[in-house]
Amino acid sequence: MMWAAAICAMAAVWFLFPSHSRLGRLSDTSPVSRRRASGFQALVIGCAALCVVGGFSFLVACFACAAMVGLTIVWLVRGNIQSKKAQQRMKQVARMAESMESWMALGLPPDVALARVGEENPWLESAVRTMRLGGQPWEALIPLSALPGSRGLARLARTWQVAHVSGASMAPTLAELRSQMEDEADHASVVAGELAGARATGRLMAVLPLVGLALGAAIGADPLAFFASLGGRICLMAGVGLACLGVVWSEKVARRVDLLDGPEGEDSLAIQVV
């Protein structure tokens, strides 16, 4: 068990204190990405601790494996819920920009148009309330832009601010911004659909060892007797841990591709107002 504990300790140190090169490749500076990285590190460290404890008995090893699988499933479900909410928010922001553009086309100023749109979108209530209390409209949108899928609000705020300072019309750039938001929302939906197959394949590969165990039992082998030994417990926990780690890793790669937390690209649209 000493070598197993040493391996788990090295893995924990590797994830607790990542090098700058790995940070540059696998993470960015957004708050959402930092929270995801922290959750991933906690998952790996927890699995390593369970593997160390699981070497003492077969029941503890089974509990450790069940805990690793359960933690992985919870992490996947939470991530999927957050991704779906982000996609929905992207569509809501695009519809909000479209409604605001329609009100401005009728001659309403941007702040009044935002107030009208806020009546149809309860999630804009805080921004509308801040604006009515005397705050700048673009400053009221900044806190909402921190939510996943709401980066379009930051671009809208920057465009609004530049239009206010320069005195230029905001309507042409708002139309272009709305079109860009719609394209991004559609692109995110397409990418999510294309990644569904890759995600399903990664999860299927994680359960294939169960099929191998079933085939072994069918031909007369006794996997449970092997797993009851010390070497079998180590192999069981290592196999389950690596399978869970593979699923988490493939999911993290897929989430980096879905572009929900990509660059904002505010400056180019803001400059076009001038």
Residue pairs with C-beta under 8 A, 6 or more apart in sequence:
1 52
1 55
1 230
4 51
4 52
4 55
4 234
5 52
8 48
8 49
8 51
8 52
9 48
11 44
11 48
12 44
12 45
12 48
12 49
15 40
15 41
15 44
15 45
16 41
16 45
18 26
26 37
26 252
27 33
27 34
27 37
28 261
30 261
31 146
32 148
32 261
33 261
36 79
36 252
36 255
39 75
40 75
40 248
40 252
43 71
43 72
43 75
43 248
44 245
46 67
46 68
46 71
47 68
47 71
47 241
47 244
47 245
48 241
50 63
50 64
50 67
50 68
50 237
51 64
51 237
51 238
51 241
53 60
53 64
54 60
54 61
54 63
54 64
54 65
54 233
54 237
55 61
55 230
55 233
55 234
55 237
58 227
58 228
58 233
61 227
61 233
61 236
61 237
64 237
65 236
65 237
65 240
68 237
68 240
68 241
68 244
69 240
69 244
71 244
72 244
72 247
72 248
75 248
76 247
76 248
76 251
79 251
79 255
82 148
83 192
83 255
83 258
83 260
85 148
85 149
86 148
86 149
86 188
86 260
87 149
87 185
87 188
87 189
87 192
87 260
88 149
89 147
89 148
89 149
89 150
90 149
90 150
90 152
90 181
90 184
90 185
90 188
90 260
91 185
92 121
92 123
93 149
93 150
93 152
93 153
93 181
94 152
94 178
94 181
94 182
94 184
94 185
96 117
96 121
96 124
97 152
97 156
97 174
97 177
97 178
97 181
98 178
98 182
99 116
99 117
99 120
100 110
100 113
100 114
100 117
100 174
101 171
101 174
101 175
101 178
103 112
103 113
103 116
103 117
104 110
104 113
104 170
104 171
104 174
105 171
108 116
110 137
110 160
110 163
110 170
111 131
111 137
114 124
114 127
114 128
114 131
114 137
115 128
115 131
115 132
117 124
118 124
118 125
118 127
118 128
123 144
124 144
126 140
126 143
126 144
127 137
127 140
127 141
127 143
127 144
128 140
130 139
130 140
131 137
131 140
136 161
136 164
137 157
137 160
138 156
138 157
138 158
138 160
138 161
138 164
139 157
141 153
141 154
141 156
141 157
141 160
142 153
142 154
142 157
144 150
144 153
145 151
145 152
145 153
145 154
145 157
148 260
148 261
149 260
151 261
151 262
151 264
152 177
152 180
152 181
152 184
154 264
154 266
155 177
155 264
155 265
155 266
155 269
155 270
156 174
156 177
158 266
158 267
158 269
158 270
159 170
159 173
159 174
159 177
159 266
159 269
159 270
159 273
160 170
161 270
162 168
162 270
162 271
162 273
162 274
163 169
163 170
163 173
163 273
166 273
166 274
168 273
168 274
170 273
173 269
173 272
173 273
176 269
176 272
177 269
180 269
184 259
187 259
188 258
188 259
188 260
191 257
191 258
191 259
192 258
195 254
195 257
195 258
198 250
198 254
199 250
199 251
199 254
202 246
202 247
202 250
202 251
203 247
205 246
206 243
206 244
206 246
206 247
207 243
209 239
209 243
213 223
216 223
217 223
225 232
226 232
226 235
227 233
227 235
227 236
